[in-house]
């Protein structure tokens, strides 16, 4: 019991506080720090979140985008120091926890209905 409290306190110091509330179906634009030789730059990656795995410090999101006609998915640790910012560009109205069915679709059928927030 005491070990869990110690681990939770150590993890709390590494957790980011400025992360927006992320849901499955959101279209996001993420800034990633990329190392090129001896310098760093920010590279942006855009896509739809198809799954979220909530686990405190180890919370991950799976981002899917179509690049040159090929679907690309990548899992990101959202509390990683390599992620500089996360900007939600669009929220979608969905009825599932995981959007894996988007893998089998292409073109206009991959569109999700937009959710407007008042």
Secondary structure, DSSP 8 states (H G I E B T S, - for coil): -HHHHHHHHHHHHH--S------TT-EEEEEEEEEETTEEEEEEEEEEEEEEE--GGG-EEEEEEEETTEEEEEEEETT-TTEEEEEEEE-B--S-S--GGGGG--GGGG---B----
